[in-house]
């Protein structure tokens, strides 16, 4: 790619968008696995003694923060995928328009007859 020149590849954008569709589900699976894993540690600090009452609120808050982060990442993946898809749609639209205009111009150049309509020189 030349400096200062951008060449879009709509097919690759579409492929990337399709791949990104899987990311929110993968993030959700990470969250489900996390919830499942933390169940294994229930009771590690006890339930009602002084130690449990001291550490469990922080432990639960940390777990909730992790889940909130995973859900936020999942939402970000969803938004990113939608943005890439929209960008690809826009690029495909511009590309189609440009091809149509080039074809129209080529067709007018190929039309024999009145020189006011154009023609090849």
C-alpha positions in Angstrom: 0.0 0.0 0.0 1.4 3.4 -1.0 1.8 6.1 1.5 -1.2 8.3 1.8 -3.4 5.8 -0.1 -6.0 3.5 1.4 -7.4 0.6 -0.5 -10.3 -1.1 1.2 -11.0 -4.8 0.8 -14.8 -5.2 1.4 -14.5 -9.0 1.4 -11.9 -9.0 4.2 -14.0 -6.5 6.2 -17.0 -8.8 5.8 -14.9 -11.8 6.9 -13.6 -9.9 9.9 -17.1 -8.8 10.8 -18.2 -12.4 10.6 -15.4 -13.5 12.9 -16.2 -10.7 15.4 -19.8 -12.0 15.7 -18.4 -14.9 17.7 -16.6 -12.7 20.2 -19.6 -11.7 22.4 -20.6 -15.3 22.8 -17.0 -16.2 23.7 -16.9 -13.5 26.3 -20.3 -14.7 27.7 -18.8 -18.2 28.0 -15.9 -16.8 29.9 -18.4 -15.2 32.3 -20.3 -18.4 32.7 -17.1 -20.3 33.3 -16.1 -17.7 35.9 -19.4 -18.1 37.7 -19.1 -21.8 37.7 -15.5 -21.7 38.9 -16.2 -19.4 41.8 -18.9 -21.8 43.1 -16.0 -24.2 43.8 -14.6 -21.7 46.3 -17.8 -21.0 48.2 -17.2 -21.6 51.9 -13.5 -21.0 51.8 -13.8 -18.3 54.3 -16.6 -19.7 56.3 -20.1 -18.3 56.5 -20.8 -16.5 59.7 -17.7 -16.2 61.8 -15.8 -12.9 62.2 -13.3 -13.8 59.4 -16.1 -14.6 56.9 -18.0 -11.4 57.8 -14.8 -9.4 57.2 -13.5 -10.9 53.9 -16.7 -12.1 52.1 -18.1 -8.7 51.2 -14.8 -7.8 49.5 -14.6 -11.2 47.8 -18.1 -10.9 46.5 -17.4 -7.3 45.3 -14.3 -8.5 43.5 -16.1 -11.3 41.8 -18.9 -8.9 40.7 -16.3 -6.5 39.3 -14.8 -9.3 37.3 -18.2 -10.2 35.9 -19.0 -6.6 35.1 -15.8 -6.3 33.2 -16.5 -9.5 31.2 -19.9 -8.2 30.4 -18.5 -4.8 29.3 -16.0 -6.5 27.1 -18.8 -8.5 25.5 -20.7 -5.3 24.9 -17.7 -3.7 23.4 -17.2 -6.7 21.1 -20.8 -6.4 20.0 -20.4 -2.6 19.2 -17.1 -3.2 17.4 -18.6 -5.9 15.2 -21.5 -3.6 14.3 -19.1 -0.8 13.5 -16.9 -3.0 11.3 -20.1 -4.3 9.5 -21.4 -0.8 9.0 -18.0 0.4 7.6 -17.9 -2.6 5.3 -21.4 -1.8 4.1 -20.5 1.8 3.4 -17.3 0.8 1.5 -19.3 -1.7 -0.6 -21.9 0.9 -1.4 -19.2 3.4 -2.5 -17.4 0.7 -4.5 -20.6 -0.3 -6.2 -21.5 3.3 -7.0 -18.0 3.9 -8.4 -18.2 0.8 -10.6 -21.6 1.7 -11.9 -20.5 5.2 -12.7 -17.4 3.9 -14.5 -19.5 1.4 -16.5 -22.0 4.2 -17.4 -19.1 6.4 -18.6 -17.5 3.6 -20.6 -20.9 2.9 -22.1 -21.3 6.5 -23.2 -17.8 6.4 -24.7 -18.7 3.4 -26.7 -21.9 4.9 -28.1 -21.4 5.8 -31.8 -23.1 8.9 -33.2 -23.3 12.5 -32.1 -19.9 13.8 -30.9 -21.6 15.9 -28.2 -22.3 12.7 -26.3 -18.7 12.0 -26.0 -16.7 9.3 -27.7 -13.2 8.1 -28.0 -10.5 10.4 -29.4 
